[in-house]
Each structure stands twice: as C-alpha cells, then as structure tokens.
C-alpha cells in the first residue's frame, strides 16, 4: 500500500504529512501492521528530507 507521485509533480505539496499520517494510521488500525516502511526513489531528495524530518512511532 502506498502512493507514487510522478516526478513532474514533485515539490508541489502532494505528498504531505496528512497523506503519510493517514496511510500509517490505516495500516496500523485496519491491517494490524506492526511496522510500516517508507520507500522512495534515490533521486527524490525532498521525500528523503520529509521522511527524515517526520518520525512516526
């Protein structure tokens, strides 16, 4: 489960914290997920920074 944003739309605010928070909540509450991983393309620096600055535990 996840989302992919075409690189044309990178940096325009589509991958916001609200989307990530809701996705993580859904995984934990509805799928009984114990661990949720984030993956992104290596050249998507903005996503890497976003994930580093927003820790969800």
MOPAC internal coordinates of N, CA, C and O (Angstrom, degrees):
PM7 1SCF
backbone

  N    0.0000 0     0.00 0     0.00 0    0    0    0
  C    1.4318 1     0.00 0     0.00 0    1    0    0
  C    1.5196 1   107.69 1     0.00 0    2    1    0
  O    1.2310 1   120.75 1   -39.75 1    3    2    1
  N    1.2808 1   116.17 1   140.25 1    3    2    1
  C    1.4452 1   119.13 1   178.03 1    5    3    2
  C    1.5059 1   111.12 1   169.70 1    6    5    3
  O    1.2310 1   121.41 1    14.62 1    7    6    5
  N    1.2922 1   114.91 1  -165.38 1    7    6    5
  C    1.4509 1   119.46 1   176.76 1    9    7    6
  C    1.5175 1   109.16 1  -142.71 1   10    9    7
  O    1.2310 1   121.30 1   -29.66 1   11   10    9
  N    1.3127 1   115.11 1   150.34 1   11   10    9
  C    1.4603 1   122.20 1   177.10 1   13   11   10
  C    1.5195 1   106.98 1  -128.05 1   14   13   11
  O    1.2310 1   120.98 1   -49.64 1   15   14   13
  N    1.2973 1   115.73 1   130.36 1   15   14   13
  C    1.4568 1   121.07 1   177.31 1   17   15   14
  C    1.5170 1   107.14 1  -111.97 1   18   17   15
  O    1.2310 1   120.33 1   -54.29 1   19   18   17
  N    1.3174 1   116.98 1   125.71 1   19   18   17
  C    1.4575 1   121.82 1   178.40 1   21   19   18
  C    1.5218 1   109.59 1   -56.26 1   22   21   19
  O    1.2310 1   120.66 1   -38.53 1   23   22   21
  N    1.3333 1   116.35 1   141.47 1   23   22   21
  C    1.4629 1   120.15 1  -175.83 1   25   23   22
  C    1.5305 1   113.01 1   -58.73 1   26   25   23
  O    1.2310 1   119.65 1   159.08 1   27   26   25
  N    1.3081 1   118.28 1   -20.92 1   27   26   25
  C    1.4661 1   121.36 1   175.40 1   29   27   26
  C    1.5253 1   110.70 1   -60.09 1   30   29   27
  O    1.2310 1   120.49 1   148.48 1   31   30   29
  N    1.3435 1   116.66 1   -31.52 1   31   30   29
  C    1.4571 1   122.30 1  -176.42 1   33   31   30
  C    1.5270 1   113.52 1   -97.26 1   34   33   31
  O    1.2310 1   119.96 1  -179.04 1   35   34   33
  N    1.3325 1   117.68 1     0.96 1   35   34   33
  C    1.4615 1   120.11 1   179.09 1   37   35   34
  C    1.5256 1   109.99 1   -60.62 1   38   37   35
  O    1.2310 1   121.10 1   -35.26 1   39   38   37
  N    1.3155 1   115.49 1   144.74 1   39   38   37
  C    1.4574 1   120.96 1   176.35 1   41   39   38
  C    1.5206 1   114.07 1    80.15 1   42   41   39
  O    1.2310 1   120.01 1  -171.57 1   43   42   41
  N    1.3241 1   117.58 1     8.43 1   43   42   41
  C    1.4580 1   120.87 1  -178.14 1   45   43   42
  C    1.5338 1   112.39 1  -107.81 1   46   45   43
  O    1.2310 1   119.90 1  -172.71 1   47   46   45
  N    1.3371 1   117.80 1     7.29 1   47   46   45
  C    1.4556 1   121.59 1   173.88 1   49   47   46
  C    1.5174 1   115.81 1    87.78 1   50   49   47
  O    1.2310 1   119.46 1  -167.76 1   51   50   49
  N    1.3311 1   118.63 1    12.24 1   51   50   49
  C    1.4641 1   120.00 1  -179.02 1   53   51   50
  C    1.5279 1   112.43 1   -74.98 1   54   53   51
  O    1.2310 1   119.19 1   150.30 1   55   54   53
  N    1.3041 1   119.15 1   -29.70 1   55   54   53
  C    1.4632 1   121.84 1   179.41 1   57   55   54
  C    1.5056 1   110.76 1   -96.71 1   58   57   55
  O    1.2310 1   120.79 1  -115.59 1   59   58   57
  N    1.3141 1   116.09 1    64.41 1   59   58   57
  C    1.4602 1   121.05 1  -173.72 1   61   59   58
  C    1.5183 1   112.38 1   -81.37 1   62   61   59
  O    1.2310 1   121.53 1   -10.89 1   63   62   61
  N    1.2988 1   114.68 1   169.11 1   63   62   61
  C    1.4654 1   120.49 1   177.76 1   65   63   62
  C    1.5124 1   111.33 1   -61.01 1   66   65   63
  O    1.2310 1   120.08 1   146.21 1   67   66   65
  N    1.3299 1   117.45 1   -33.79 1   67   66   65
  C    1.4678 1   120.28 1   179.94 1   69   67   66
  C    1.5231 1   110.89 1   -61.66 1   70   69   67
  O    1.2310 1   120.15 1   137.15 1   71   70   69
  N    1.3288 1   117.33 1   -42.85 1   71   70   69
  C    1.4592 1   120.31 1   178.65 1   73   71   70
  C    1.5229 1   109.77 1   -63.08 1   74   73   71
  O    1.2310 1   120.49 1   132.18 1   75   74   73
  N    1.3160 1   116.67 1   -47.82 1   75   74   73
  C    1.4675 1   120.58 1  -178.57 1   77   75   74
  C    1.5198 1   111.18 1   -63.98 1   78   77   75
  O    1.2310 1   119.94 1   135.58 1   79   78   77
  N    1.3063 1   117.72 1   -44.42 1   79   78   77
  C    1.4667 1   120.49 1   179.40 1   81   79   78
  C    1.5140 1   111.34 1   -60.89 1   82   81   79
  O    1.2310 1   120.38 1   135.03 1   83   82   81
  N    1.3241 1   116.88 1   -44.97 1   83   82   81
  C    1.4669 1   119.79 1  -179.73 1   85   83   82
  C    1.5195 1   111.88 1   -66.40 1   86   85   83
  O    1.2310 1   120.21 1   142.99 1   87   86   85
  N    1.3087 1   117.20 1   -37.01 1   87   86   85
  C    1.4577 1   120.57 1   178.07 1   89   87   86
  C    1.5271 1   110.74 1   -64.84 1   90   89   87
  O    1.2310 1   120.22 1   136.33 1   91   90   89
  N    1.3140 1   117.18 1   -43.67 1   91   90   89
  C    1.4617 1   121.49 1   179.31 1   93   91   90
  C    1.5284 1   110.35 1   -65.72 1   94   93   91
  O    1.2310 1   120.21 1   136.19 1   95   94   93
  N    1.3313 1   117.20 1   -43.81 1   95   94   93
  C    1.4674 1   120.39 1   177.63 1   97   95   94
  C    1.5214 1   110.97 1   -59.82 1   98   97   95
  O    1.2310 1   120.34 1   137.01 1   99   98   97
  N    1.3252 1   116.96 1   -42.99 1   99   98   97
  C    1.4615 1   120.48 1   179.38 1  101   99   98
  C    1.5275 1   110.44 1   -60.84 1  102  101   99
  O    1.2310 1   120.53 1   133.96 1  103  102  101
  N    1.3216 1   116.59 1   -46.04 1  103  102  101
  C    1.4656 1   120.50 1  -179.46 1  105  103  102
  C    1.5185 1   111.37 1   -60.42 1  106  105  103
  O    1.2310 1   120.55 1   135.52 1  107  106  105
  N    1.3118 1   116.56 1   -44.48 1  107  106  105
  C    1.4601 1   120.25 1  -178.12 1  109  107  106
  C    1.5253 1   112.29 1   -71.95 1  110  109  107
  O    1.2310 1   120.23 1   137.01 1  111  110  109
  N    1.3299 1   117.17 1   -42.99 1  111  110  109
  C    1.4665 1   121.01 1  -174.55 1  113  111  110
  C    1.5215 1   113.77 1   -82.03 1  114  113  111
  O    1.2310 1   119.76 1   144.58 1  115  114  113
  N    1.3164 1   118.07 1   -35.42 1  115  114  113
  C    1.4634 1   120.62 1  -173.87 1  117  115  114
  C    1.5212 1   113.11 1  -104.60 1  118  117  115
  O    1.2310 1   120.18 1   154.01 1  119  118  117
  N    1.3111 1   117.26 1   -25.99 1  119  118  117
  C    1.4667 1   120.29 1  -178.55 1  121  119  118
  C    1.5100 1   112.38 1  -109.48 1  122  121  119
  O    1.2310 1   120.30 1   179.74 1  123  122  121
  N    1.3345 1   117.03 1    -0.26 1  123  122  121
  C    1.4592 1   123.57 1  -179.40 1  125  123  122
  C    1.5260 1   111.67 1    56.32 1  126  125  123
  O    1.2310 1   120.82 1  -143.33 1  127  126  125
  N    1.3277 1   116.04 1    36.67 1  127  126  125
  C    1.4688 1   121.07 1  -179.99 1  129  127  126
  C    1.5261 1   110.09 1   -71.09 1  130  129  127
  O    1.2310 1   121.00 1   -46.26 1  131  130  129
  N    1.3015 1   115.69 1   133.74 1  131  130  129
  C    1.4625 1   121.21 1   176.60 1  133  131  130
  C    1.5244 1   110.91 1   -91.87 1  134  133  131
  O    1.2310 1   120.92 1   148.91 1  135  134  133
  N    1.3351 1   115.85 1   -31.09 1  135  134  133
  C    1.4643 1   122.57 1   179.88 1  137  135  134
  C    1.5167 1   108.14 1  -133.92 1  138  137  135
  O    1.2310 1   120.71 1   -43.60 1  139  138  137
  N    1.3317 1   116.26 1   136.40 1  139  138  137
  C    1.4607 1   121.89 1   175.70 1  141  139  138
  C    1.5242 1   106.80 1  -124.45 1  142  141  139
  O    1.2310 1   120.63 1   -55.25 1  143  142  141
  N    1.3181 1   116.41 1   124.75 1  143  142  141
  C    1.4578 1   122.23 1  -178.48 1  145  143  142
  C    1.5180 1   111.00 1  -100.37 1  146  145  143
  O    1.2310 1   120.82 1   -31.06 1  147  146  145
  N    1.3131 1   116.03 1   148.94 1  147  146  145
  C    1.4675 1   121.67 1   173.34 1  149  147  146
  C    1.5211 1   108.18 1  -110.91 1  150  149  147
  O    1.2310 1   121.22 1   -46.35 1  151  150  149
  N    1.3287 1   115.27 1   133.65 1  151  150  149
  C    1.4664 1   120.62 1   176.69 1  153  151  150
  C    1.5125 1   108.36 1  -129.74 1  154  153  151
  O    1.2310 1   120.88 1   -33.56 1  155  154  153
  N    1.3136 1   115.93 1   146.44 1  155  154  153
  C    1.4472 1   120.39 1   176.77 1  157  155  154
  C    1.5174 1   109.33 1  -153.55 1  158  157  155
  O    1.2310 1   120.85 1   -16.70 1  159  158  157
  N    1.3096 1   115.99 1   163.30 1  159  158  157
  C    1.4614 1   120.12 1   178.07 1  161  159  158
  C    1.5207 1   109.81 1   -66.96 1  162  161  159
  O    1.2310 1   120.40 1   -34.75 1  163  162  161
  N    1.3224 1   116.84 1   145.25 1  163  162  161
  C    1.4623 1   121.41 1  -176.04 1  165  163  162
  C    1.5282 1   112.87 1   -63.56 1  166  165  163
  O    1.2310 1   120.12 1   154.59 1  167  166  165
  N    1.3225 1   117.38 1   -25.41 1  167  166  165
  C    1.4638 1   118.93 1  -179.61 1  169  167  166
  C    1.5297 1   112.85 1   -91.38 1  170  169  167
  O    1.2310 1   119.95 1  -176.40 1  171  170  169
  N    1.3214 1   117.70 1     3.60 1  171  170  169
  C    1.4571 1   121.28 1   178.61 1  173  171  170
  C    1.5288 1   108.86 1   -94.06 1  174  173  171
  O    1.2310 1   121.35 1  -101.12 1  175  174  173
  N    1.3030 1   115.03 1    78.88 1  175  174  173
  C    1.4675 1   122.07 1  -175.78 1  177  175  174
  C    1.5318 1   110.95 1   -62.28 1  178  177  175
  O    1.2310 1   120.04 1   142.03 1  179  178  177
  N    1.3220 1   117.53 1   -37.97 1  179  178  177
  C    1.4673 1   120.32 1  -178.76 1  181  179  178
  C    1.5280 1   110.96 1   -61.13 1  182  181  179
  O    1.2310 1   119.89 1   137.93 1  183  182  181
  N    1.3206 1   117.81 1   -42.07 1  183  182  181
  C    1.4680 1   120.44 1   178.49 1  185  183  182
  C    1.5212 1   111.27 1   -66.21 1  186  185  183
  O    1.2310 1   120.44 1   141.66 1  187  186  185
  N    1.3230 1   116.76 1   -38.34 1  187  186  185
  C    1.4633 1   120.23 1   177.86 1  189  187  186
  C    1.5235 1   110.07 1   -62.45 1  190  189  187
  O    1.2310 1   120.21 1   135.20 1  191  190  189
  N    1.3192 1   117.21 1   -44.80 1  191  190  189
  C    1.4658 1   120.93 1   179.40 1  193  191  190
  C    1.5255 1   110.56 1   -65.31 1  194  193  191
  O    1.2310 1   120.95 1   138.44 1  195  194  193
  N    1.3233 1   115.78 1   -41.56 1  195  194  193
  C    1.4598 1   120.23 1   179.56 1  197  195  194
  C    1.5201 1   110.63 1   -58.59 1  198  197  195
  O    1.2310 1   120.33 1   132.18 1  199  198  197
  N    1.3205 1   116.98 1   -47.82 1  199  198  197
  C    1.4652 1   121.02 1  -179.16 1  201  199  198
  C    1.5241 1   111.68 1   -67.18 1  202  201  199
  O    1.2310 1   120.24 1   143.69 1  203  202  201
  N    1.3178 1   117.15 1   -36.31 1  203  202  201
  C    1.4630 1   120.17 1   179.03 1  205  203  202
  C    1.5233 1   111.40 1   -67.83 1  206  205  203
  O    1.2310 1   120.46 1   145.54 1  207  206  205
  N    1.3162 1   116.73 1   -34.46 1  207  206  205
  C    1.4664 1   121.12 1  -176.80 1  209  207  206
  C    1.5195 1   113.17 1   -86.96 1  210  209  207
  O    1.2310 1   119.55 1   168.21 1  211  210  209
  N    1.3218 1   118.47 1   -11.79 1  211  210  209
  C    1.4552 1   122.26 1  -177.76 1  213  211  210
  C    1.5174 1   109.13 1  -124.97 1  214  213  211
  O    1.2310 1   120.93 1   -84.79 1  215  214  213
  N    1.3052 1   115.83 1    95.21 1  215  214  213
  C    1.4618 1   121.49 1  -178.98 1  217  215  214
  C    1.5150 1   108.72 1   -93.43 1  218  217  215
  O    1.2310 1   120.46 1   -53.42 1  219  218  217
  N    1.3283 1   116.72 1   126.58 1  219  218  217
  C    1.4478 1   121.99 1   179.21 1  221  219  218
  C    1.5183 1   108.14 1  -113.91 1  222  221  219
  O    1.2310 1   120.69 1   -66.43 1  223  222  221
  N    1.2984 1   116.29 1   113.57 1  223  222  221
  C    1.4634 1   120.59 1  -179.58 1  225  223  222
  C    1.5069 1   109.18 1  -121.31 1  226  225  223
  O    1.2310 1   120.10 1   180.00 1  227  226  225

